Amino acid sequence: MLGTFLFKIGDFGVPTMGVCVLVGAVLAVLLSWLLRKKSTLDWNGEVVDAIILAVLLGFVGMKVLYWIVTPDVFSTAFKNGVFRGILSLLMEGMVFYGGLIGGIIGIILVARKKKKNFFEFSDLMAPCFCVAHAFGRIGCLLVGCCYGVAKGEPMLFGAATYQGTCAVYYPELPNNEGAGPAWRLPVPLMEAVFLLVLCAVLVLIYRKSKKLGKVTGWYLVLYALWRFGIEGFRGDKIRGVYGLFSTSQWISFGILIAGIVILILSRKWKRGEPFKEFREEELKVPEPEAPAEEPEEPAGEPEAPVEEPEAPVEEPEEPAEDSDSDGGDE
């Protein structure tokens, strides 16, 4: 465990979490570039814009949700001055679901501006989210936040007690936690491994399936299920607990329902089709008058065949007279 700073030079320190997030962001952008050939989007003109806005609004979302669930940080942040207080608020504490919501809002804004389907962006970027999130969890492990239960503490809503399997020693925890050194379950490391596996699964789905929204739906469903379960092994109380469940578990319910709905609807969607069909319908709005005139032409065509049978009707009369004349000769 490295602590808040990766290293320090005098009063200047390089934040550990910042470095991990930066590495994750670079790898996420690289992955989006590698997947660009399977997408109908222009990577330079559309995907990059979505990434930038998703990162910016994602950071805002992570901070805002953290401030909502831990309002006490405002009372302690400015004890050492205004400037240090602002830095403390900006650098310490983040909640992933806030970042996910902010990132989704950013993608929606770019999709509307570019007049593209939202799921064209989200399907491409879902595996990239997993990579960035995984390295963020590695940062959590190194900093000492988002930790698991300590050896001998209850877990899974009190249904079991942690016996110390695969424990990691935490020599120091954030000051506002008030928890001493202990051997703890490395929840951040477990989640980092899960996210990298999930990334591989989503990439496989993205490359094999042409259903629009399928990658997004599976990402939301699988992560919501994982997050709801792993919260039962968390030992930090700062994340907020309301009733029986934590803040993230309550949000997981909504994320899970949204993912299931998207998976159901994605059966009828294909990449590139929903928005194109919508645009074609808009272009065909002024055309209803043309079909109204077309039925008049087939109405006149049957008149010609009706007159044709009249000629053969007269022809049988001539043979009738011939037969009479033949009978007279006999």
C-alpha positions in Angstrom: 0.0 0.0 0.0 1.5 3.3 -1.1 -0.8 5.9 0.5 -2.3 9.1 -1.0 0.8 10.0 -2.9 2.9 7.8 -5.3 5.9 9.9 -4.4 6.7 13.4 -3.1 9.3 16.0 -3.9 9.2 18.6 -1.1 5.6 19.7 -0.7 4.6 18.5 -4.1 3.2 15.0 -4.4 2.0 12.9 -7.3 -1.3 11.3 -6.3 -1.5 7.6 -6.5 -5.1 7.5 -7.5 -4.5 10.1 -10.2 -1.8 8.0 -11.8 -3.9 4.9 -11.8 -6.9 6.7 -13.3 -4.7 8.3 -15.9 -3.2 4.9 -16.9 -6.7 3.4 -17.1 -8.0 6.3 -19.2 -5.2 5.9 -21.7 -5.8 2.2 -22.0 -9.5 2.7 -22.4 -8.9 5.2 -25.3 -6.6 2.7 -26.9 -9.2 -0.1 -26.6 -11.8 2.2 -28.2 -9.4 2.8 -31.1 -8.8 -1.0 -31.6 -12.6 -1.6 -31.7 -13.3 1.2 -34.1 -13.5 -1.0 -37.2 -16.6 -2.8 -35.8 -18.4 0.5 -35.2 -20.4 2.7 -37.6 -19.0 5.8 -35.8 -16.2 8.1 -36.9 -13.6 7.6 -34.2 -11.9 11.0 -34.7 -15.0 13.1 -35.1 -17.5 11.3 -32.9 -16.0 8.8 -30.5 -13.2 11.1 -29.2 -15.8 13.8 -28.5 -17.9 11.3 -26.5 -14.9 10.2 -24.5 -13.8 13.7 -23.6 -17.3 14.7 -22.4 -17.9 11.4 -20.7 -14.7 11.8 -18.7 -15.4 15.4 -17.7 -19.0 14.8 -16.7 -18.0 11.4 -15.2 -15.6 13.1 -12.8 -18.2 15.7 -11.8 -20.7 12.9 -11.2 -18.2 10.9 -9.0 -17.5 13.9 -6.9 -21.1 15.1 -6.5 -22.4 11.7 -5.5 -19.5 11.4 -3.0 -20.4 14.7 -1.5 -24.0 13.7 -1.3 -23.3 10.4 0.7 -20.6 12.0 2.8 -21.7 15.6 3.6 -19.4 15.8 6.6 -16.3 16.3 4.4 -17.3 20.0 4.0 -16.9 20.6 7.7 -13.4 19.2 7.9 -11.9 20.1 4.5 -11.3 23.8 5.2 -9.5 23.4 8.6 -6.1 24.0 6.9 -7.2 26.9 4.7 -9.4 27.6 1.7 -6.9 26.5 -1.0 -6.0 23.2 0.8 -9.7 22.6 1.4 -10.6 23.0 -2.3 -7.8 20.6 -3.2 -9.0 18.1 -0.6 -12.5 18.2 -2.0 -11.3 17.7 -5.5 -8.7 15.0 -4.9 -10.3 12.8 -2.1 -13.3 10.6 -2.5 -15.2 9.4 -5.5 -18.2 7.1 -6.1 -18.2 5.1 -9.3 -21.9 5.1 -9.9 -21.8 8.9 -10.0 -19.2 8.7 -12.7 -21.2 6.2 -14.6 -24.3 8.4 -14.6 -22.2 11.4 -15.5 -20.6 9.5 -18.3 -23.9 8.4 -19.7 -25.2 12.0 -19.7 -22.1 13.0 -21.6 -22.6 10.3 -24.3 -26.3 11.3 -24.6 -25.3 14.9 -25.3 -22.8 14.0 -27.9 -25.1 11.5 -29.6 -27.8 14.1 -29.9 -25.4 16.7 -31.2 -24.0 14.2 -33.8 -27.5 12.8 -34.6 -26.4 9.3 -33.8 -27.9 6.5 -31.8 -26.9 6.5 -28.1 -26.2 2.7 -28.2 -23.8 3.0 -31.0 -21.6 4.9 -28.5 -22.4 3.0 -25.4 -21.7 -0.5 -27.0 -18.3 0.7 -28.1 -17.4 2.4 -24.8 -18.7 -0.2 -22.3 -15.6 -2.4 -22.5 -13.5 0.8 -22.2 -15.4 1.8 -19.0 -14.4 -1.6 -17.5 -10.7 -1.0 -18.2 -10.7 2.5 -16.7 -12.7 1.3 -13.7 -10.4 -1.6 -13.1 -7.3 0.6 -12.8 -9.3 3.0 -10.6 -9.9 0.0 -8.3 -6.2 -0.7 -8.3 -5.7 2.8 -7.1 -8.2 2.2 -4.3 -6.1 -0.8 -3.2 -2.9 1.3 -3.2 -4.5 4.2 -1.4 -6.4 2.1 1.1 -10.0 3.0 0.4 -13.0 0.9 -0.5 -11.5 -1.9 1.6 -13.2 -5.1 2.6 -14.1 -6.5 6.1 -11.3 -7.2 8.6 -10.5 -10.7 9.8 -13.1 -11.7 12.4 -15.7 -9.1 11.2 -19.2 -10.1 10.0 -20.0 -10.0 6.3 -22.9 -10.7 4.0 -25.3 -8.8 6.2 -24.0 -10.7 9.3 -24.6 -14.1 7.8 -20.9 -15.1 8.0 -17.6 -14.0 9.6 -14.5 -13.3 7.5 -11.8 -15.8 8.5 -8.9 -14.0 6.8 -8.7 -15.9 3.4 -6.6 -14.0 0.9 -6.3 -11.1 3.3 -4.1 -8.0 2.7 -2.6 -6.1 5.5 -3.8 -2.5 5.7 -1.3 -0.6 7.9 -3.2 2.7 7.7 -6.7 3.7 6.7 -8.2 7.1 5.8 -8.3 9.3 8.9 -12.1 9.9 8.7 -12.7 6.1 9.0 -11.3 5.8 12.4 -10.2 2.2 11.8 -6.8 0.8 12.8 -4.4 -1.5 11.0 -5.8 -4.9 10.2 -5.8 -7.8 7.8 -8.6 -7.2 5.4 -10.3 -8.8 2.4 -8.9 -7.0 -0.8 -12.2 -6.1 -2.3 -10.7 -3.5 -4.7 -8.4 -6.1 -6.1 -11.2 -8.6 -6.5 -13.3 -6.0 -8.4 -10.4 -5.1 -10.6 -10.0 -8.7 -11.7 -13.7 -9.0 -12.3 -13.8 -5.8 -14.4 -11.0 -7.1 -16.6 -12.8 -10.4 -17.2 -16.0 -8.4 -17.9 -14.1 -6.3 -20.4 -13.0 -9.4 -22.3 -16.6 -10.8 -22.3 -18.0 -7.5 -23.6 -15.3 -7.3 -26.3 -16.2 -10.8 -27.5 -20.0 -9.9 -27.6 -19.2 -6.7 -29.4 -17.2 -8.5 -32.1 -19.6 -11.4 -32.6 -23.0 -9.8 -32.2 -24.6 -7.2 -34.5 -27.5 -6.5 -32.1 -27.5 -2.8 -31.0 -27.6 -2.3 -27.3 -26.6 -5.9 -26.4 -23.2 -5.0 -25.1 -24.6 -2.1 -23.0 -27.4 -4.3 -21.6 -25.0 -7.1 -20.5 -22.6 -4.5 -19.0 -25.3 -3.0 -16.9 -26.8 -6.4 -15.8 -23.5 -8.1 -15.0 -21.9 -5.2 -13.2 -25.1 -4.4 -11.2 -25.3 -8.0 -10.0 -21.6 -8.0 -9.1 -21.7 -4.7 -7.3 -24.8 -5.7 -5.3 -23.0 -8.9 -4.1 -19.5 -7.4 -3.4 -21.0 -4.7 -1.3 -21.7 -7.4 1.3 -18.0 -7.9 1.7 -17.1 -4.2 2.1 -15.9 -2.9 5.5 -15.9 0.9 5.0 -19.0 2.6 6.4 -18.3 6.0 4.7 -20.0 4.9 1.5 -23.4 5.3 3.1 -25.9 2.7 4.3 -29.7 3.3 4.1 -31.9 0.7 5.6 -30.7 -2.8 4.7 -28.6 -1.7 1.7 -25.8 0.6 0.8 -26.1 3.5 -1.6 -24.5 1.5 -4.4 -26.8 -1.5 -3.7 -29.9 0.7 -4.1 -28.5 2.2 -7.3 -27.7 -1.4 -8.5 -31.4 -2.2 -8.5 -32.1 0.6 -11.0 -29.1 -0.3 -13.1 -30.2 -4.0 -13.2 -33.7 -3.1 -14.4 -32.4 -0.8 -17.0 -30.0 -3.4 -18.3 -32.7 -6.1 -18.5 -35.0 -3.7 -20.5 -32.2 -2.9 -22.9 -31.4 -6.6 -23.5 -35.1 -7.3 -24.3 -35.3 -4.4 -26.7 -31.9 -5.1 -28.3 -33.4 -8.3 -29.9 -35.1 -6.0 -32.5 -32.2 -3.6 -33.0 -29.2 -3.9 -35.3 -26.2 -1.6 -35.5 -26.9 1.4 -37.8 -30.6 0.7 -38.2 -32.7 2.5 -35.6 -31.4 5.9 -36.4 -31.4 5.3 -40.2 -34.9 4.1 -40.1 -36.0 7.1 -38.1 -34.3 9.4 -40.6 -35.9 7.7 -43.6 -39.3 8.0 -42.0 -38.7 11.8 -41.6 -37.7 12.0 -45.3 -40.9 10.1 -46.4 -43.3 12.4 -44.6 -44.2 14.5 -47.7 -44.8 11.4 -49.9 -48.3 10.3 -48.9 -49.8 12.1 -51.9 -48.0 9.9 -54.4 -49.6 6.6 -53.3 -53.0 8.2 -53.5 -52.6 8.9 -57.3 -51.2 5.5 -58.1 -54.4 3.5 -57.6 -56.1 5.4 -60.5 -53.7 3.9 -63.1 -54.6 0.3 -62.3 -58.2 1.2 -62.4 -57.9 2.1 -66.1 -55.9 -0.9 -67.1 -58.7 -3.5 -66.7 -60.9 -1.6 -69.3 -58.6 -2.9 -72.1 -59.0 -6.5 -71.2 -62.8 -6.1 -70.9 -63.1 -5.1 -74.6 -61.0 -7.9 -75.9 -63.4 -10.7 -75.1 -66.1 -8.9 -77.3 -64.3 -9.8 -80.5 -64.3 -13.6 -79.8 -68.0 -13.4 -78.9 -69.0 -12.4 -82.4 -66.8 -15.0 -84.1 -68.9 -18.0 -83.0 -71.9 -16.6 -84.9 -70.2 -17.1 -88.3 -69.6 -20.8 -87.8 -73.2 -21.2 -86.8 -74.4 -19.9 -90.3 -71.9 -22.1 -92.1 -73.3 -25.1 -90.4 -76.8 -24.3 -91.6 -75.6 -23.9 -95.2 -73.8 -27.2 -95.1 -77.0 -28.9 -93.9 -78.9 -27.4 -96.9 -76.4 -28.8 -99.4 -76.9 -32.3 -98.0 
